[in-house]
């Protein structure tokens, strides 16, 4: 993909991996649309990313399909196209399965699992036109289960399975589909505030570089599932 002036849509793009990826793609010459649930967060993030002619912010809650459909319509009206989508929005709530509330279970399912479907469903016709790329942000929790992770594991195992099946469904349209499965990343995930102690972790821009590498990959080749982890977790 010749990336100059191509358009990427990133959900959950106001901070963390989404924001870091937006910066990487902008530096590569792309135009970027970011979404988030709060107007103030979207406006602040879009402003801090720089050139307003190449950055567009839109309010959308991925748990609501109509929100995502409206977001895609606004982005295509603004930029004229969508060439790549990163379904990044996610939430993690960790507790023993016997103590987990129905509300927490539903919140993770609706954000992490329903969200990737809503975003794809809303954008797939634009991706057919552009023969674009759809990327989900899963987790190593999508292949490795752990104590107090039943809800989160369920959603991320689901994201991995959904993405791999969607890849088989959509490649006939020349749409490429991949999932990225990170380990520990220095983000605001689960109410964490990154600081210097997170230096051993994967950084958000590292995931952005992976997204960029996928977009630059020769179209004959598809890395459909990427596991990525910190090199030296022993330094934490």
N, C-alpha and C positions, 0 to 999 in steps of 0.2 A: 504494500500500500504506500503510495506517495502521500506523505502525511501533511504536506503544506496545505493549509486551509481546510483540511478535513475536520469534521465535527465529532467530538466525543461528548456523550452524556454520562455523567457520573452521579449516581444516587448516594446520599449521605456524603456529599462533597464539601461540607462546611468545615470539617476538621479531620484529623487523623489520616488514614490511608486515602480516603477520597480526595482530601485537600492536597496531600502530598503528590498524588498521581496527577491531579489537575496541573500542578506546577511543572511537573516533568513533561506532560504533553504540550503545554503551552510553549515551553522552551524548545520543543521539537517542531514548532511551527503550526500546531493544530489550533483550532478554536474549541472552546470548552464550555459546556453547560453543566452547572452543578445544581443539585436540589437538596433541600433539607425541609424539616417540618416547621421551622420558625422563620418568619419574615426577616426579623432582625439578624439572625445568624446568617441567612442567605445573603442579605445585602452586605454585611460586613465582610464575609468571605469573598464574595465577588469583587468587592472594592479592593481588598488587599491583594488579590491575584493580579491586578494591574489593568492593562489595556481594555477599556470597556467595549471596544469594537470586536474583541476576541473572547470575551467572557460574558456569559449570560447566566443569571441566577433565577431559579424558579422554586416556588414553595410547593412541596408535594409530600404526602405521607404514603410510603410504598404499600402500607396495609390497605389502602383504598384504591381500587382499580381506576375509578373515575379521576382521582388525583393524577395518577400516572398517565392516563390517556390525555388529560388536559395539559400536563407538563410536556409531553411529546408534541402535541399540537402547537404549543407556544414556542418550543425550540425550533421546530421546522418552519414556523412563521417567521422567526427571527433570523435563523441562519440558512434556511432553505433546504436542509438535509440533516441526516444523522448517519454517520459512518461507523461509529463504534459506541458501544454501551458497556459501562462497568456497573454491574449491580452490586454495590458495595454496602448499602445500608444494612446494619445488623445490630443485634442486642444480645447480651449474655447475662443470664441470671442463674446463679449456681447454688443449688441446695440439694439435700437428700431427697430422693423421689417421694418418700413418705411425708416429707414436710413441704414439698413444692405446692404452691397454690395453683388453682385452676387459672387464675388471672395471669400469673407469671408464665405458665405453660402457653396460654393463648397468645400472650404478647410476643413470645419468642417465635411461635409458629407463624403468626400473622406477619411479623417483620422479616424474619430470616428466610422462611420458606414460601409463604404466599407472596412476599415482596418480590422475589426473583421471578416468579411467574407473572405477576402483574406488570413488572417492568418489561419483560420480554413480550408479553401479549400486546402491550401498548406500543412497542417500538418495532415489532417484527416486520410490518409492511414497509416501513422506512428502510430497514436493513435489507429487505429484498431488493428495493430499488437501488441501493448503494452497493449491494453485495458486500455487506459490512461484517462487523465482528461483534459478537456478544460474549462478554466475560463475566463470570460470577466470582464473588469473593467468598470462598468457603473457609476451610480451616483444617488443620491437622486433626481437629476434633471430628472431622468428617470421615476419619478412618481409624482413629484411636479413641476408645472410650475411656472414661475416667470417673472416679468417685465424685459425686455431687454434680455430674455433668449430664444426667439423663435427658433433660429437656434440650439443652444446648446440643448434645450429641445427636439427638433425634433430628433436630433441624439441619445440622450440618451434614450428616449422613444423607439426608434428603436432598440438600442442595447439590451434593456431588452426584447423586443418582439422577436427579432432574437434569442437570447440566449435560451429563454424558448422553442421556437419551435424547435431549434436545439437539445435541450435536449431530446425532444420526438422522433426526428428522429434517434438519435445516441445511445440511451440506449440499443437497440437491439444488438449492437456490444460490449456491456459492456463498452462503453465510458461514463463517467460521465461528465455532463455539468452544470456549475453554473455561476451565475453572482453576483458580489459584488457591492453594491450601497452605496458608502461612502457619507457623508456630507463633512464638511470642513476638509481638510487634509493639513498639513504643508509641502507643496511642492513648486516647482518652476512654478507651473501651472499659465498660463496667465501672465507670466513675473514677478511673485512675487518671492522675495528672502526671504526664511524662516529665522526668527530670534527668539530671546527670547520671543517676543510678541505673537508668535504662540504656546506657551506652552499649551493653552487650547484646541488646535485642535488635531484631530487624527494624529498620527505620521506614517510615511511610514512603519516602522517596525510593527506597529499594523495591518496594512493590510497584511503584510507578514505573521504575525501570523495566521490570518484568512485563508490565502491560505494554510499554513501548516496544520491547523486543518482540512480543507476540504480534503487534501490529506491523512490524517491519519484516516478519518472517515471510519467506517466499510462499506464495499462495498454494503451491503444491504440497506444502508441509504443514501439519497441524499438531502442535503440542496440546493435546486435549485436556490433560490434567497435570498440574505442576505442584509438587510438594516443595516447600521452602521452610528452612528452619535456621535459627541462629547458629553461627559457626562455633561459638564458645559459650554455651550456657553455663559452664563451670565458673565463669567470671562474675556471675550475678551475686 
